[in-house]
């Protein structure tokens, strides 16, 4: 009875195992099946086919649950890996590196190197006067321009080299300061025209403002036009080189508005002697002006009214042994005797073999030596 009871129980267990296996083949995981088998203690031919069928079902179960096939795996993967990667890695990286690095390294370097010559060129244009010698104490004083264009020299002086036109063997430059004036300027212009000679008028700015038509008459007749300051006031002019240069520029603007030219020839009121020092010459030269003194004077400024005969004699005593002369006279309302003496002066110089010319920057200046010693 005990054996039959055990056998009946075994049949029951086998049936339960078969039902369980059938159930597990449809929906149960492998682990539960293994647990069931181990619990039952089944051996031999029965366990092997059940495990094999479970294994096959387990391998197929992901496909049955809708896992992606090989086509579904390969199609989206290239789309997600090959396309985004070139767009995010290949494109941005060359752009940020190739654009930023050359701009920061290559471009700034030429920008720091190129301004150097341009700054030097700009400095040369703004202040074209040469630099004085470093050893100023050893610079010799040479207070005049050579006809070859070599400038004066003195300690601290910086005047540029010039180019001057050739001149006749004997030449006289007649010059008239302080005008224009209606009492004298028209008469002087008529004499010059009648004698067929040229002269130079160093005009005062305030007189030009009063009588612009007289300046136009001088210019239209072909006479030289020079700058003689604006006020002719020594106390204002000779306070400093800056004050002197300011009046020169003021008069230059007025002349330009009147006749359309900017004269670069200058005469200092009273001459440079006793008024100029080295910085005056440097300031004028740096602004491209040439300063002109004289080496012959009629003496018409020695008194308010000097007789015409005396003026002629004064000139005659200074002419000998001079191949070139810059002659000082005055175009002022009170200087009527200067006008009276002018035809006789011209005739005398012609007899001595002198030619006549108007002063331009192409004429070598005559300068007093005093200013170069201070």
C-alpha positions as YAML, in Angstrom:
chain: A
units: angstrom
residues:
- id: 1
  name: UNK
  ca: [0.00, 0.00, 0.00]
- id: 2
  name: UNK
  ca: [2.90, 2.29, 0.71]
- id: 3
  name: UNK
  ca: [4.41, 1.68, -2.74]
- id: 4
  name: UNK
  ca: [1.17, 2.26, -4.54]
- id: 5
  name: UNK
  ca: [0.62, 5.41, -2.65]
- id: 6
  name: UNK
  ca: [4.09, 6.71, -3.62]
- id: 7
  name: UNK
  ca: [3.56, 5.76, -7.24]
- id: 8
  name: UNK
  ca: [0.23, 7.49, -7.29]
- id: 9
  name: UNK
  ca: [1.90, 10.58, -5.87]
- id: 10
  name: UNK
  ca: [4.62, 10.41, -8.50]
- id: 11
  name: UNK
  ca: [2.06, 10.26, -11.30]
- id: 12
  name: UNK
  ca: [0.42, 13.24, -9.80]
- id: 13
  name: UNK
  ca: [3.72, 15.12, -9.65]
- id: 14
  name: UNK
  ca: [4.49, 14.20, -13.27]
- id: 15
  name: UNK
  ca: [1.18, 15.53, -14.37]
- id: 16
  name: UNK
  ca: [1.72, 18.67, -12.45]
- id: 17
  name: UNK
  ca: [5.19, 19.01, -14.01]
- id: 18
  name: UNK
  ca: [3.76, 18.58, -17.50]
- id: 19
  name: UNK
  ca: [1.07, 21.14, -16.85]
- id: 20
  name: UNK
  ca: [3.62, 23.45, -15.36]
- id: 21
  name: UNK
  ca: [5.94, 22.96, -18.34]
- id: 22
  name: UNK
  ca: [3.15, 23.68, -20.76]
- id: 23
  name: UNK
  ca: [2.27, 26.76, -18.85]
- id: 24
  name: UNK
  ca: [5.89, 27.89, -18.64]
- id: 25
  name: UNK
  ca: [6.42, 27.42, -22.37]
- id: 26
  name: UNK
  ca: [3.78, 30.04, -22.95]
- id: 27
  name: UNK
  ca: [4.64, 32.74, -20.45]
- id: 28
  name: UNK
  ca: [7.03, 31.83, -17.64]
- id: 29
  name: UNK
  ca: [10.72, 32.94, -17.51]
- id: 30
  name: UNK
  ca: [13.62, 30.53, -17.43]
- id: 31
  name: UNK
  ca: [14.42, 31.10, -13.83]
- id: 32
  name: UNK
  ca: [11.06, 29.96, -12.62]
- id: 33
  name: UNK
  ca: [11.35, 26.81, -14.75]
- id: 34
  name: UNK
  ca: [14.77, 26.03, -13.34]
- id: 35
  name: UNK
  ca: [13.49, 26.49, -9.85]
- id: 36
  name: UNK
  ca: [10.59, 24.14, -10.58]
- id: 37
  name: UNK
  ca: [12.83, 21.49, -12.02]
- id: 38
  name: UNK
  ca: [15.26, 21.64, -9.17]
- id: 39
  name: UNK
  ca: [12.38, 21.46, -6.74]
- id: 40
  name: UNK
  ca: [10.99, 18.38, -8.38]
- id: 41
  name: UNK
  ca: [14.41, 16.70, -8.53]
- id: 42
  name: UNK
  ca: [13.70, 15.35, -12.00]
- id: 43
  name: UNK
  ca: [16.48, 13.46, -13.82]
- id: 44
  name: UNK
  ca: [17.31, 11.72, -17.05]
- id: 45
  name: UNK
  ca: [15.53, 12.02, -20.37]
- id: 46
  name: UNK
  ca: [12.67, 14.07, -19.01]
- id: 47
  name: UNK
  ca: [14.70, 17.05, -17.82]
- id: 48
  name: UNK
  ca: [16.78, 17.52, -21.01]
- id: 49
  name: UNK
  ca: [13.97, 18.07, -23.53]
- id: 50
  name: UNK
  ca: [12.19, 20.42, -21.15]
- id: 51
  name: UNK
  ca: [15.28, 22.54, -20.64]
- id: 52
  name: UNK
  ca: [15.99, 22.56, -24.38]
- id: 53
  name: UNK
  ca: [12.49, 23.72, -25.19]
- id: 54
  name: UNK
  ca: [12.68, 26.40, -22.55]
- id: 55
  name: UNK
  ca: [15.97, 27.63, -23.94]
- id: 56
  name: UNK
  ca: [14.61, 27.91, -27.44]
- id: 57
  name: UNK
  ca: [11.53, 29.71, -26.25]
- id: 58
  name: UNK
  ca: [13.57, 32.13, -24.15]
- id: 59
  name: UNK
  ca: [15.71, 33.06, -27.18]
- id: 60
  name: UNK
  ca: [12.62, 33.69, -29.27]
- id: 61
  name: UNK
  ca: [10.66, 35.49, -26.63]
- id: 62
  name: UNK
  ca: [12.37, 38.96, -27.16]
- id: 63
  name: UNK
  ca: [11.40, 38.85, -30.84]
- id: 64
  name: UNK
  ca: [7.86, 37.96, -29.91]
- id: 65
  name: UNK
  ca: [7.78, 40.89, -27.52]
- id: 66
  name: UNK
  ca: [8.58, 43.33, -30.35]
- id: 67
  name: UNK
  ca: [12.37, 43.81, -30.02]
- id: 68
  name: UNK
  ca: [13.96, 45.57, -33.09]
- id: 69
  name: UNK
  ca: [15.10, 43.36, -35.94]
- id: 70
  name: UNK
  ca: [18.46, 43.63, -37.62]
- id: 71
  name: UNK
  ca: [17.02, 46.01, -40.28]
- id: 72
  name: UNK
  ca: [15.42, 48.15, -37.63]
- id: 73
  name: UNK
  ca: [18.72, 48.32, -35.79]
- id: 74
  name: UNK
  ca: [20.99, 49.20, -38.72]
- id: 75
  name: UNK
  ca: [18.76, 51.86, -40.28]
- id: 76
  name: UNK
  ca: [18.25, 54.16, -37.29]
- id: 77
  name: UNK
  ca: [21.77, 53.69, -36.02]
- id: 78
  name: UNK
  ca: [23.48, 55.23, -39.11]
- id: 79
  name: UNK
  ca: [20.98, 58.05, -39.02]
- id: 80
  name: UNK
  ca: [21.72, 58.82, -35.39]
- id: 81
  name: UNK
  ca: [25.47, 58.22, -35.41]
- id: 82
  name: UNK
  ca: [26.80, 59.25, -38.81]
- id: 83
  name: UNK
  ca: [24.68, 62.34, -39.40]
- id: 84
  name: UNK
  ca: [24.78, 64.13, -36.02]
- id: 85
  name: UNK
  ca: [28.47, 63.40, -35.49]
- id: 86
  name: UNK
  ca: [29.74, 65.18, -38.64]
- id: 87
  name: UNK
  ca: [27.45, 68.11, -37.97]
- id: 88
  name: UNK
  ca: [28.46, 68.60, -34.33]
- id: 89
  name: UNK
  ca: [32.09, 67.56, -34.33]
- id: 90
  name: UNK
  ca: [33.53, 67.94, -37.82]
- id: 91
  name: UNK
  ca: [31.93, 71.28, -38.75]
- id: 92
  name: UNK
  ca: [32.12, 73.38, -35.59]
- id: 93
  name: UNK
  ca: [35.65, 72.33, -34.66]
- id: 94
  name: UNK
  ca: [37.37, 73.51, -37.89]
- id: 95
  name: UNK
  ca: [35.39, 76.75, -37.86]
- id: 96
  name: UNK
  ca: [36.23, 77.76, -34.30]
- id: 97
  name: UNK
  ca: [39.88, 76.78, -34.62]
- id: 98
  name: UNK
  ca: [40.65, 77.94, -38.14]
- id: 99
  name: UNK
  ca: [38.87, 81.28, -37.76]
- id: 100
  name: UNK
  ca: [39.86, 82.26, -34.26]
- id: 101
  name: UNK
  ca: [43.50, 81.24, -34.25]
- id: 102
  name: UNK
  ca: [44.59, 83.04, -37.46]
- id: 103
  name: UNK
  ca: [42.69, 86.16, -36.49]
- id: 104
  name: UNK
  ca: [44.37, 86.40, -33.10]
- id: 105
  name: UNK
  ca: [47.88, 85.42, -34.12]
- id: 106
  name: UNK
  ca: [48.39, 86.54, -37.71]
- id: 107
  name: UNK
  ca: [46.45, 89.80, -37.97]
- id: 108
  name: UNK
  ca: [47.51, 91.59, -34.78]
- id: 109
  name: UNK
  ca: [51.19, 91.07, -35.59]
- id: 110
  name: UNK
  ca: [51.14, 93.12, -38.84]
- id: 111
  name: UNK
  ca: [49.07, 95.78, -37.14]
- id: 112
  name: UNK
  ca: [51.75, 96.38, -34.54]
- id: 113
  name: UNK
  ca: [54.53, 96.30, -37.10]
- id: 114
  name: UNK
  ca: [52.97, 98.48, -39.81]
- id: 115
  name: UNK
  ca: [52.18, 101.65, -37.80]
- id: 116
  name: UNK
  ca: [55.86, 102.18, -37.06]
- id: 117
  name: UNK
  ca: [56.87, 103.53, -40.51]
- id: 118
  name: UNK
  ca: [53.62, 105.46, -40.83]
- id: 119
  name: UNK
  ca: [54.21, 107.16, -37.47]
- id: 120
  name: UNK
  ca: [57.74, 108.04, -38.51]
- id: 121
  name: UNK
  ca: [56.49, 109.41, -41.84]
- id: 122
  name: UNK
  ca: [53.79, 111.44, -40.07]
- id: 123
  name: UNK
  ca: [56.34, 112.92, -37.66]
- id: 124
  name: UNK
  ca: [58.57, 113.90, -40.55]
- id: 125
  name: UNK
  ca: [55.68, 115.63, -42.29]
- id: 126
  name: UNK
  ca: [54.54, 117.51, -39.20]
- id: 127
  name: UNK
  ca: [58.01, 118.69, -38.24]
- id: 128
  name: UNK
  ca: [60.22, 118.49, -41.33]
- id: 129
  name: UNK
  ca: [63.06, 120.54, -39.80]
- id: 130
  name: UNK
  ca: [66.19, 118.46, -39.17]
- id: 131
  name: UNK
  ca: [67.30, 117.58, -35.67]
- id: 132
  name: UNK
  ca: [70.14, 119.64, -34.20]
- id: 133
  name: UNK
  ca: [73.48, 118.02, -33.53]
- id: 134
  name: UNK
  ca: [73.76, 116.15, -30.23]
- id: 135
  name: UNK
  ca: [77.04, 117.87, -29.32]
- id: 136
  name: UNK
  ca: [75.69, 121.42, -29.43]
- id: 137
  name: UNK
  ca: [78.74, 123.08, -27.93]
- id: 138
  name: UNK
  ca: [80.89, 121.97, -30.88]
- id: 139
  name: UNK
  ca: [78.54, 123.32, -33.59]
- id: 140
  name: UNK
  ca: [80.20, 126.23, -35.45]
- id: 141
  name: UNK
  ca: [78.23, 129.44, -35.97]
- id: 142
  name: UNK
  ca: [77.60, 129.96, -39.66]
- id: 143
  name: UNK
  ca: [74.86, 132.65, -39.82]
- id: 144
  name: UNK
  ca: [73.79, 132.55, -43.46]
- id: 145
  name: UNK
  ca: [72.60, 130.33, -46.27]
- id: 146
  name: UNK
  ca: [75.07, 129.42, -48.96]
- id: 147
  name: UNK
  ca: [73.80, 129.83, -52.50]
- id: 148
  name: UNK
  ca: [74.12, 126.06, -52.75]
- id: 149
  name: UNK
  ca: [71.36, 125.73, -50.11]
- id: 150
  name: UNK
  ca: [73.48, 124.84, -47.09]
- id: 151
  name: UNK
  ca: [71.61, 126.23, -44.06]
- id: 152
  name: UNK
  ca: [73.02, 128.32, -41.21]
- id: 153
  name: UNK
  ca: [74.48, 126.44, -38.27]
- id: 154
  name: UNK
  ca: [74.74, 127.26, -34.59]
- id: 155
  name: UNK
  ca: [74.40, 125.38, -31.28]
- id: 156
  name: UNK
  ca: [70.82, 124.11, -31.08]
- id: 157
  name: UNK
  ca: [69.87, 125.34, -34.57]
- id: 158
  name: UNK
  ca: [67.86, 123.05, -36.87]
- id: 159
  name: UNK
  ca: [67.22, 124.59, -40.29]
- id: 160
  name: UNK
  ca: [66.75, 122.53, -43.40]
- id: 161
  name: UNK
  ca: [68.72, 122.49, -46.59]
- id: 162
  name: UNK
  ca: [67.20, 124.49, -49.44]
- id: 163
  name: UNK
  ca: [67.38, 124.70, -53.21]
- id: 164
  name: UNK
  ca: [67.85, 128.18, -54.64]
- id: 165
  name: UNK
  ca: [67.63, 129.39, -58.20]
- id: 166
  name: UNK
  ca: [70.76, 130.59, -60.02]
- id: 167
  name: UNK
  ca: [71.18, 134.37, -60.02]
- id: 168
  name: UNK
  ca: [72.79, 136.92, -62.31]
- id: 169
  name: UNK
  ca: [76.28, 138.04, -61.40]
- id: 170
  name: UNK
  ca: [74.91, 141.23, -59.83]
- id: 171
  name: UNK
  ca: [71.34, 141.41, -58.53]
- id: 172
  name: UNK
  ca: [69.34, 143.81, -56.36]
- id: 173
  name: UNK
  ca: [66.13, 142.95, -54.51]
- id: 174
  name: UNK
  ca: [64.14, 146.11, -53.69]
- id: 175
  name: UNK
  ca: [61.92, 145.55, -50.64]
- id: 176
  name: UNK
  ca: [59.20, 147.73, -49.08]
- id: 177
  name: UNK
  ca: [57.94, 147.12, -45.51]
- id: 178
  name: UNK
  ca: [54.83, 148.12, -43.52]
- id: 179
  name: UNK
  ca: [52.25, 148.69, -46.28]
- id: 180
  name: UNK
  ca: [50.04, 148.91, -48.07]
- id: 181
  name: UNK
  ca: [49.12, 152.59, -47.78]
- id: 182
  name: UNK
  ca: [47.04, 154.65, -50.24]
- id: 183
  name: UNK
  ca: [49.50, 157.61, -49.99]
- id: 184
  name: UNK
  ca: [52.53, 155.60, -51.16]
- id: 185
  name: UNK
  ca: [51.68, 152.15, -52.58]
- id: 186
  name: UNK
  ca: [50.09, 153.30, -55.89]
- id: 187
  name: UNK
  ca: [53.00, 155.64, -56.56]
- id: 188
  name: UNK
  ca: [55.59, 152.93, -55.91]
- id: 189
  name: UNK
  ca: [53.75, 150.51, -58.20]
- id: 190
  name: UNK
  ca: [53.71, 153.07, -61.00]
- id: 191
  name: UNK
  ca: [57.47, 153.72, -60.72]
- id: 192
  name: UNK
  ca: [58.25, 149.99, -60.78]
- id: 193
  name: UNK
  ca: [56.10, 149.53, -63.83]
- id: 194
  name: UNK
  ca: [57.64, 152.51, -65.62]
- id: 195
  name: UNK
  ca: [61.17, 151.30, -64.84]
- id: 196
  name: UNK
  ca: [60.28, 147.71, -65.73]
- id: 197
  name: UNK
  ca: [61.69, 146.25, -62.51]
- id: 198
  name: UNK
  ca: [60.27, 143.99, -59.85]
- id: 199
  name: UNK
  ca: [60.25, 144.48, -56.09]
- id: 200
  name: UNK
  ca: [58.90, 142.74, -52.97]
- id: 201
  name: UNK
  ca: [56.31, 144.09, -50.51]
- id: 202
  name: UNK
  ca: [56.44, 142.75, -46.94]
- id: 203
  name: UNK
  ca: [52.92, 143.62, -45.87]
- id: 204
  name: UNK
  ca: [51.40, 144.08, -42.40]
- id: 205
  name: UNK
  ca: [48.19, 142.16, -41.75]
- id: 206
  name: UNK
  ca: [46.17, 145.01, -40.31]
- id: 207
  name: UNK
  ca: [47.04, 147.17, -43.33]
- id: 208
  name: UNK
  ca: [45.91, 144.42, -45.67]
- id: 209
  name: UNK
  ca: [42.63, 144.29, -43.77]
- id: 210
  name: UNK
  ca: [42.19, 148.02, -44.38]
- id: 211
  name: UNK
  ca: [43.34, 148.14, -48.00]
- id: 212
  name: UNK
  ca: [42.89, 144.72, -49.61]
- id: 213
  name: UNK
  ca: [42.63, 146.22, -53.10]
- id: 214
  name: UNK
  ca: [46.15, 147.64, -52.82]
- id: 215
  name: UNK
  ca: [47.49, 144.17, -52.02]
- id: 216
  name: UNK
  ca: [45.64, 142.87, -55.07]
- id: 217
  name: UNK
  ca: [47.28, 145.57, -57.21]
- id: 218
  name: UNK
  ca: [50.74, 144.56, -55.99]
- id: 219
  name: UNK
  ca: [50.08, 140.90, -56.70]
- id: 220
  name: UNK
  ca: [48.48, 141.48, -60.10]
- id: 221
  name: UNK
  ca: [51.48, 143.54, -61.20]
- id: 222
  name: UNK
  ca: [53.75, 140.57, -60.46]
- id: 223
  name: UNK
  ca: [55.51, 141.96, -57.40]
- id: 224
  name: UNK
  ca: [56.71, 139.68, -54.62]
- id: 225
  name: UNK
  ca: [54.47, 139.41, -51.52]
- id: 226
  name: UNK
  ca: [55.97, 138.74, -48.11]
- id: 227
  name: UNK
  ca: [54.68, 138.50, -44.54]
- id: 228
  name: UNK
  ca: [55.59, 141.24, -42.03]
- id: 229
  name: UNK
  ca: [53.41, 140.13, -39.06]
- id: 230
  name: UNK
  ca: [49.91, 141.33, -38.24]
- id: 231
  name: UNK
  ca: [50.37, 144.11, -35.66]
- id: 232
  name: UNK
  ca: [54.02, 145.16, -36.08]
- id: 233
  name: UNK
  ca: [53.96, 145.56, -32.31]
- id: 234
  name: UNK
  ca: [57.31, 144.52, -30.84]
- id: 235
  name: UNK
  ca: [55.93, 143.90, -27.34]
- id: 236
  name: UNK
  ca: [53.35, 141.49, -28.71]
- id: 237
  name: UNK
  ca: [55.53, 139.85, -31.36]
- id: 238
  name: UNK
  ca: [58.63, 139.11, -29.39]
- id: 239
  name: UNK
  ca: [57.11, 137.64, -26.26]
- id: 240
  name: UNK
  ca: [57.97, 134.19, -27.62]
- id: 241
  name: UNK
  ca: [58.47, 132.26, -30.87]
- id: 242
  name: UNK
  ca: [54.91, 130.99, -30.47]
- id: 243
  name: UNK
  ca: [53.52, 134.54, -30.36]
- id: 244
  name: UNK
  ca: [55.57, 135.55, -33.38]
- id: 245
  name: UNK
  ca: [54.48, 132.53, -35.39]
- id: 246
  name: UNK
  ca: [50.84, 133.10, -34.48]
- id: 247
  name: UNK
  ca: [50.89, 136.58, -36.06]
- id: 248
  name: UNK
  ca: [52.62, 135.24, -39.15]
- id: 249
  name: UNK
  ca: [49.91, 132.62, -39.60]
- id: 250
  name: UNK
  ca: [47.17, 135.18, -38.96]
- id: 251
  name: UNK
  ca: [48.54, 137.43, -41.70]
- id: 252
  name: UNK
  ca: [49.04, 134.47, -44.02]
- id: 253
  name: UNK
  ca: [45.36, 133.57, -43.74]
- id: 254
  name: UNK
  ca: [44.34, 137.14, -44.54]
- id: 255
  name: UNK
  ca: [46.63, 137.29, -47.56]
- id: 256
  name: UNK
  ca: [45.29, 133.96, -48.76]
- id: 257
  name: UNK
  ca: [41.69, 135.18, -48.54]
- id: 258
  name: UNK
  ca: [42.64, 138.34, -50.45]
- id: 259
  name: UNK
  ca: [44.80, 137.04, -53.31]
- id: 260
  name: UNK
  ca: [44.64, 133.25, -53.02]
- id: 261
  name: UNK
  ca: [48.32, 132.61, -52.20]
- id: 262
  name: UNK
  ca: [50.18, 131.80, -48.98]
- id: 263
  name: UNK
  ca: [53.53, 133.59, -48.91]
- id: 264
  name: UNK
  ca: [56.34, 131.69, -47.20]
- id: 265
  name: UNK
  ca: [58.80, 134.57, -47.05]
- id: 266
  name: UNK
  ca: [58.89, 136.54, -43.79]
- id: 267
  name: UNK
  ca: [60.56, 139.68, -42.52]
- id: 268
  name: UNK
  ca: [60.73, 140.34, -38.80]
- id: 269
  name: UNK
  ca: [59.72, 143.92, -37.83]
- id: 270
  name: UNK
  ca: [62.95, 145.69, -36.89]
- id: 271
  name: UNK
  ca: [64.94, 142.73, -38.24]
- id: 272
  name: UNK
  ca: [66.08, 139.63, -36.40]
- id: 273
  name: UNK
  ca: [69.02, 141.38, -34.67]
- id: 274
  name: UNK
  ca: [68.14, 141.92, -31.02]
- id: 275
  name: UNK
  ca: [64.80, 140.12, -31.38]
- id: 276
  name: UNK
  ca: [65.46, 136.55, -32.47]
- id: 277
  name: UNK
  ca: [67.17, 133.65, -30.78]
- id: 278
  name: UNK
  ca: [67.65, 130.06, -31.94]
- id: 279
  name: UNK
  ca: [64.09, 128.96, -31.16]
- id: 280
  name: UNK
  ca: [62.62, 131.63, -33.46]
- id: 281
  name: UNK
  ca: [64.58, 130.30, -36.41]
- id: 282
  name: UNK
  ca: [63.65, 126.71, -35.57]
- id: 283
  name: UNK
  ca: [59.94, 127.53, -35.22]
- id: 284
  name: UNK
  ca: [59.81, 129.36, -38.54]
- id: 285
  name: UNK
  ca: [61.80, 126.73, -40.38]
- id: 286
  name: UNK
  ca: [59.65, 123.91, -38.99]
- id: 287
  name: UNK
  ca: [56.59, 125.74, -40.39]
- id: 288
  name: UNK
  ca: [58.36, 126.06, -43.78]
- id: 289
  name: UNK
  ca: [58.95, 129.81, -43.63]
- id: 290
  name: UNK
  ca: [62.10, 131.63, -44.72]
- id: 291
  name: UNK
  ca: [63.18, 134.75, -42.85]
- id: 292
  name: UNK
  ca: [64.83, 137.67, -44.70]
- id: 293
  name: UNK
  ca: [66.88, 140.51, -43.26]
- id: 294
  name: UNK
  ca: [68.83, 142.95, -45.52]
- id: 295
  name: UNK
  ca: [72.36, 144.05, -46.26]
- id: 296
  name: UNK
  ca: [71.61, 147.56, -47.63]
- id: 297
  name: UNK
  ca: [69.28, 150.20, -46.15]
- id: 298
  name: UNK
  ca: [68.31, 153.59, -47.50]
- id: 299
  name: UNK
  ca: [67.91, 154.80, -43.92]
- id: 300
  name: UNK
  ca: [64.32, 156.00, -44.43]
- id: 301
  name: UNK
  ca: [63.46, 154.72, -40.93]
- id: 302
  name: UNK
  ca: [66.13, 156.83, -39.24]
- id: 303
  name: UNK
  ca: [63.68, 159.70, -38.93]
- id: 304
  name: UNK
  ca: [60.04, 160.39, -39.69]
- id: 305
  name: UNK
  ca: [61.01, 162.14, -42.91]
- id: 306
  name: UNK
  ca: [64.50, 161.79, -44.39]
- id: 307
  name: UNK
  ca: [65.28, 163.94, -47.47]
- id: 308
  name: UNK
  ca: [65.33, 162.03, -50.77]
- id: 309
  name: UNK
  ca: [68.91, 163.12, -51.54]
- id: 310
  name: UNK
  ca: [70.09, 161.63, -48.26]
- id: 311
  name: UNK
  ca: [68.37, 158.36, -49.03]
- id: 312
  name: UNK
  ca: [70.15, 158.10, -52.38]
- id: 313
  name: UNK
  ca: [73.55, 158.88, -50.84]
- id: 314
  name: UNK
  ca: [72.96, 156.33, -48.09]
- id: 315
  name: UNK
  ca: [72.43, 153.63, -50.67]
- id: 316
  name: UNK
  ca: [75.38, 154.62, -52.84]
- id: 317
  name: UNK
  ca: [77.80, 154.28, -49.93]
- id: 318
  name: UNK
  ca: [76.73, 150.67, -49.30]
- id: 319
  name: UNK
  ca: [76.69, 149.28, -52.82]
- id: 320
  name: UNK
  ca: [80.37, 148.84, -53.55]
- id: 321
  name: UNK
  ca: [81.73, 145.27, -53.60]
- id: 322
  name: UNK
  ca: [78.28, 143.68, -53.20]
- id: 323
  name: UNK
  ca: [77.25, 141.23, -55.91]
- id: 324
  name: UNK
  ca: [73.80, 140.64, -54.41]
- id: 325
  name: UNK
  ca: [71.77, 143.05, -52.31]
- id: 326
  name: UNK
  ca: [68.51, 142.98, -50.41]
- id: 327
  name: UNK
  ca: [67.62, 146.65, -49.97]
- id: 328
  name: UNK
  ca: [65.38, 147.89, -47.15]
- id: 329
  name: UNK
  ca: [62.83, 150.67, -47.80]
- id: 330
  name: UNK
  ca: [59.39, 151.45, -46.40]
- id: 331
  name: UNK
  ca: [55.93, 151.72, -47.91]
- id: 332
  name: UNK
  ca: [54.23, 153.90, -45.30]
- id: 333
  name: UNK
  ca: [51.98, 156.93, -45.49]
- id: 334
  name: UNK
  ca: [54.61, 159.30, -44.09]
- id: 335
  name: UNK
  ca: [57.48, 157.97, -46.25]
- id: 336
  name: UNK
  ca: [56.81, 160.17, -49.27]
- id: 337
  name: UNK
  ca: [60.51, 160.99, -49.68]
- id: 338
  name: UNK
  ca: [61.21, 157.27, -50.21]
- id: 339
  name: UNK
  ca: [58.91, 157.38, -53.21]
- id: 340
  name: UNK
  ca: [60.67, 160.52, -54.41]
- id: 341
  name: UNK
  ca: [64.08, 158.86, -54.19]
- id: 342
  name: UNK
  ca: [63.02, 155.57, -55.79]
- id: 343
  name: UNK
  ca: [63.49, 156.47, -59.49]
- id: 344
  name: UNK
  ca: [66.98, 157.79, -58.79]
- id: 345
  name: UNK
  ca: [67.89, 154.67, -56.81]
- id: 346
  name: UNK
  ca: [66.77, 152.41, -59.63]
- id: 347
  name: UNK
  ca: [68.70, 154.40, -62.21]
- id: 348
  name: UNK
  ca: [71.87, 154.29, -60.14]
- id: 349
  name: UNK
  ca: [71.66, 150.50, -59.71]
- id: 350
  name: UNK
  ca: [71.07, 149.98, -63.39]
- id: 351
  name: UNK
  ca: [74.17, 152.03, -64.13]
- id: 352
  name: UNK
  ca: [76.13, 149.77, -61.80]
- id: 353
  name: UNK
  ca: [75.05, 146.73, -63.80]
- id: 354
  name: UNK
  ca: [72.49, 145.28, -61.38]
- id: 355
  name: UNK
  ca: [69.50, 143.21, -62.40]
- id: 356
  name: UNK
  ca: [66.30, 143.31, -60.33]
- id: 357
  name: UNK
  ca: [64.16, 140.53, -58.97]
- id: 358
  name: UNK
  ca: [61.29, 139.70, -56.64]
- id: 359
  name: UNK
  ca: [61.98, 137.54, -53.60]
- id: 360
  name: UNK
  ca: [60.53, 134.03, -53.48]
- id: 361
  name: UNK
  ca: [61.53, 130.98, -51.39]
- id: 362
  name: UNK
  ca: [63.94, 130.17, -54.22]
- id: 363
  name: UNK
  ca: [66.04, 133.23, -53.30]
- id: 364
  name: UNK
  ca: [68.74, 132.72, -50.69]
- id: 365
  name: UNK
  ca: [68.07, 134.84, -47.58]
- id: 366
  name: UNK
  ca: [70.40, 137.39, -46.07]
- id: 367
  name: UNK
  ca: [70.39, 137.12, -42.26]
- id: 368
  name: UNK
  ca: [71.84, 139.15, -39.41]
- id: 369
  name: UNK
  ca: [74.30, 137.13, -37.28]
- id: 370
  name: UNK
  ca: [73.15, 138.30, -33.84]
- id: 371
  name: UNK
  ca: [70.26, 135.85, -33.37]
- id: 372
  name: UNK
  ca: [72.49, 132.85, -33.96]
- id: 373
  name: UNK
  ca: [74.64, 133.69, -30.94]
- id: 374
  name: UNK
  ca: [71.75, 133.60, -28.45]
...
